[in-house]
């Protein structure tokens, strides 16, 4: 028996050696982190997908020769049934490519799980847009962060541009791209400012998308940047979503071929809760612990951690002097060179009003907390690209 196993193993090894060697690698090209159902709508009429077809347009941060779609039910409360899915290049009349799971066009994703589609052969340039269409036959409460979608009634082969955009949660947490060479892969981990909650809907106007465009122009197809922001997210505590510490492995470290992470969170931790009486936000010592934990966990996985300073929020609805002082302390610590991070992006310096450093310029915000389209553009334009692996131009 041992001789048979040995001979079989040798034959298998020889056969494997004769197979062609593929240099392709898989990288994240688009992400939308899992987030709990926001309970939008009413108890009698919750906001769900039921016998509806949903189209999501996604701008890929990487070129691709094939795509895989990650369907998340990790934070769902019931099995998630996909009745069919297809993908095509956005705005083209080319036939849609079926999206399958182990050859199946229909699949049920168990509660608490995610499923990765079969590879879909498809040539897409960097910053190319793809449209994924998914049919939901049953009432479905999606559980990833909100994005711009188009929702049509019934089962549709296609959902046209005439269907208006809606800002909704969906089920796609990542698009993976196959390519022939490995780029520098960067994840932006953050809250609503990173998610792009106040950017014009469907414009790809969030700062990570704008920065991805700038990187593509300066270092074509060499750096890929994806967005892992969730509105309301915190470093230390759960809010509308799991904290950055809680979701780091699932939303960041689990992504393939990751090199660097921009950590731009904290403003939701340090502000008071707005209650009556208000509960004070986290102090600077707590926050430093959280930041250092993130940096260390990235480092043990061979990933560089880049700190980003907290932006001004003077004039916003939960501004008060204690939180403002905590912001200043944390930003000074990040700039010290002893934070344990591998680099710094100084969003505070990039965005603040030079005459009122606790405020954003009125031209860059509409609520004194979130940047507007012009503010997001300034953030993307103000970053030293060499921090992200793109040599200075």
N, C-alpha and C positions, 0 to 999 in steps of 0.2 A: 504494500500500500504506500509506504514511504517513497519507494522508487517511482510509483505512478504520480504522486503529488509533485515530486521534484521535477519529473519530466514535463508534467503539465505546466508547472510554474515557469520552467525555462521557455517552453513554447509560447506561453502567454506573454512573457517578457519580450521575446523576439518579435511577436506579432505587434506588441505595443510600440516597440522601437521603429517598426516599419511604417507606422501611421504618420501622416503629415503632422508637423509641429505647428500649432497655431499660436501666434504672438498676441492675439486679441486679449484685451482686458475689459472688465466691466467697471464703470464708474457711475456715481449718481449724477444725473443731468437735471433733475427737478425733484423737489421735495415739498411735502406739506405734512407737518408733524401731527401724529394722532392727538386729538383733544376730545374731552367728553362732550356728549350731546349738550348743547347749550339750552335745551328746553324752550326753544323759540316757538311761537304760536301760542295756543291755549291748551288746557287739559282736554277739552272736547275736540279740538282740531290741532294737534301737534304738527309742527312743520317737519314733514317726512317726504320721502319719495315713495309713491305708491302707484303702480302701473304707469310709470313715467320713464322717459328716456332723457338722460342727462349728457350734455356735451361739455367737456372741459378742454379749453385751449391752453396749452402749456408751452412756454418758450424754453427750449433746452439749452443749458449752459455748455454742453459738449456736442461735438459732432458725433455721429453714430452710423454704424452699419447694421445694427439691429437694436431693438428695444425690448425691455421687460417692464411690466407694470406691477407694482406691489400694492395689493388691495388689503387695507387694514380694517380689521374688526377687533383690534386689541383692546379698545376701550368701549366696544359695543356691549349691549345688554341682551342681545338675542342673535341667533344665527343670521348671517347676511347672505341673501341669495342674489347671485348675478344671473340674469336671464339671457345674457349675450353681450358682447362687447366688440368694438372694432376701432381702428385707428387709421387716420390718413393725414397727409400733410395739410395743414390749415389753408383754406382758401383755394384748394385745387379741386379739379374734377376727377382726379385719379380714383380708381376703385379703392374702397376701404379694405384694409387688411384685417382679417379676423384675429381676435385676441382670445387665446385658449389657455386652459390649465390642464396640463398632462393630456392634451388633445381634446378636452371637453370644452364645449362652448358655453355650457351652463355649469355653475359650481356654487356650493354653499360653503361660506367661510365660517368656521365654528366661532362661537363667542370667545373672545380673548386671544384670537389667533390672527395671523396674516397669511396671505398666499401670494406667491410670485408667479406671474404668467410665464408661459412658454416664450422663448425668443421670437420676436416678430422681425423678419428681415426687412430692413427699411433704411435707406440712405437719407440722413438728415444732416444739414450743415450746422455748425455751431451757431447758436442764436436762432435756429430755425424753429418754427412753431408746428406742433402736432395737435390734432383734435382727437381726443378719446371720447367715444360715445358708449354709454353703458345703459342697459335696460334693467330696471328694477321692477319685477313683477309683483312683489309683495311690499307692504308698508315697511319702509327701511329708515332707521334713524342713523345717519352717517356719523362718524366719529373721527374726523381729522379737521384741521383748522379751516376756517372760512376762506374761500377763494371765489373768483368770478366764474359763474356757471350759466348755462342756458338749459332750461328745463321745459320739455314738451310733454304733452299728454299722450299716453298710450305707447305702443311699441313703434318706433320710427327707425327707418334705415339711416336717416340723417336728420340733424337738427340745424336749421339754417340760421343765417345771421339775423333774420327778421325776428327771431325769438329774443326777447330782451335779456340783458345780463341781470343775474341775481347774485347777491353776495351771500353764499351758503356754504355749509359744511358738505364734504363729499367723502369718498371712500379711498381715493388714490393717495397713498402716502409717499410714493417715490416712483420715479421713472429712471431705470438704469440704462445706460448706453454702452454698447459694445464698440470698441475702437482699437486701432492697431498699436497705439503707444500710450503709456501712462502719463497723464498730465499731473500737475499739482492740483490736488482736490481740497477745496476750502469750504467749510460750513459756517454760516452766520447764525449763531445761537442767540436768540433774543426774544423780545416781547412785541407789543403792537407796533413800535417804531420800526422794528426789523421786518415784521410781517408786512408792513405797508398798509396799515388799516386806513390811513387818510390819503393814500394816493388815488388818483383818478381810476375808477373801476376798469379793469381790463387793459390798462395802459402799460403794464410791466414797469410801473413808475416807482416801485419800492427801491430803496438804496442798494440792496444786494443785486437786483436785476440791472440797475443802472451801472453798478460797478462791474458786473459781468460783461456788459457791453464795452466798457472802457478797457478791461483786461483783454478782451478779444481783439480790440484794435491795436493795443500795444504789444501783446504777445500772442499772436494768433494760435488758437487751439493748444495752448500750453498750460493755461490755468482755468480750472472749472470751479465756479462758486455757486452754491445752492443755499436756499433760505429755510432755516429751521426756527423761524419766529412764530410765536403764538400770542395773540392779544391777551394782556393781563398776566403774562407769565412772570414768575418770581424766581430768584435764586434759591431761597431757603424754604419757602412755604407753598403749599397748594393754594390755588385760587380757582380761577376758571379752568385751569389745567394743572397737571402735575408740575412740581417745581423743576427747575433746571437740574438740580441734583438728582431728582427722581427719574427724570426722563433722559439723562445723558447717555446711558448705555443704548437704549432703544432708538433714540432719534438721531444720535450722532455717531457714537463709537461703532455701532453695527453697520454703518454705511461702508461699502467696499472702497479700499485704496485711499482712505482719508489721510491727509497730510497736516492740515492746520484748521483750527477753530477760532473764530472771532467771538469772544464772549462779551456781549453788549446787553447786559441786564442789570437790574438793581433798583431802578427808579420806583418800581411797584413795591419793592420790599421796604424802602426807607420812608415812604410817605405814610401818613396816618390813614386809617381805614375809612374815614368819612362817616363813621357811626356816631351815635349820641349816647354817652360821651365818646369821642373818638379814641381808638386804641393807637398808641404810638407805633411808628414803624420800627424796623430793625435798626440796631445801633451799628457803628462802624466795626467794632470787634467781631460781631456776629457775621457781618458781611465779608470781612477779610477771611474768616474761617471758610465760608462758602466758596469764595473765589479760589482759595488755595486748594480746596478739595477738588474742584473742577480741574484746575491746572494739573494736579498730581495724577488724577485718574486719566487724563489725556496723556500725560507723559509716560505712564506705565504701559500704555498702548502704542507708544511710538509716535504720538501726535503732538505737534506744537500748539501751544496755547497763546493766543493774542488777546490782551486786555483792551477794552474800549471804554473810555471815560464816560461818565453819566452826564447827559445833557441838561441844560437849565430848564427849570419849570416854574420860574417866578410868574405870578399872575394866574396860575392854573387853580382849579377848584380845591386842591388838597395841598397847596403850598403853605408851609409854615417854617419858622426860623430853625427849629431843631433838625428837621429833615434837610434843610438847605445846608446846614453846617456839616451834617453827615456826608452829603454829596461832596462837599469841598474836601473833607478829610480823605474820603476814598479816592478821589481823583488825584490828590497829592501823593497818596500811597502808590497808586498805579504808575505815576510818573517818576517814582523814586529810583527805579532800577532794581529794587529789592523785593518786588512783589512775587517772584517765582514764575512770572509769565515770560514768554520768549520774545514778545514784541508789544508795541502799543499803537493804537489808533486813537488820536485825541479828538473825539467827536465834540467834546465840550469846547475846545479851542476853535474847531472848524465852524461851529454853529452859533456860538454865543454872541449877543449884542455887545460890541466893544465898549459902548457907553453904559450899559446896564448888564454886567456879566451874569446876573442871576436870571436873565430873561433871554428868550429867543427873539431875534428881530421880528417886528410885526409883519414884515413882508414874507417871512418864512414859515409862518404858523397861523392857524385860525383858532386855536384853543390854548395857546401858551404852553403846550406840552408836546403835541405831535407836530412834526414838520409837515408842510404841505408839499406839493410837487416840486416847487423851487428849493425847498429845504432838503428834500431827498436828493436832488441833483447836487446840491452843494456838498452833502455828505459824501457822495460817490466821487466827486471831483477832488475832494480834499485829502484823499488817502494816498499815502506813499505806496506805490504798487510793489516796490521791492520787498515790503513786509510780507507780501503774499506770493513771493517767488517769481515775480515779473521784474526783470532788471530795469533800472531807471532808463527812461527814454530821453 
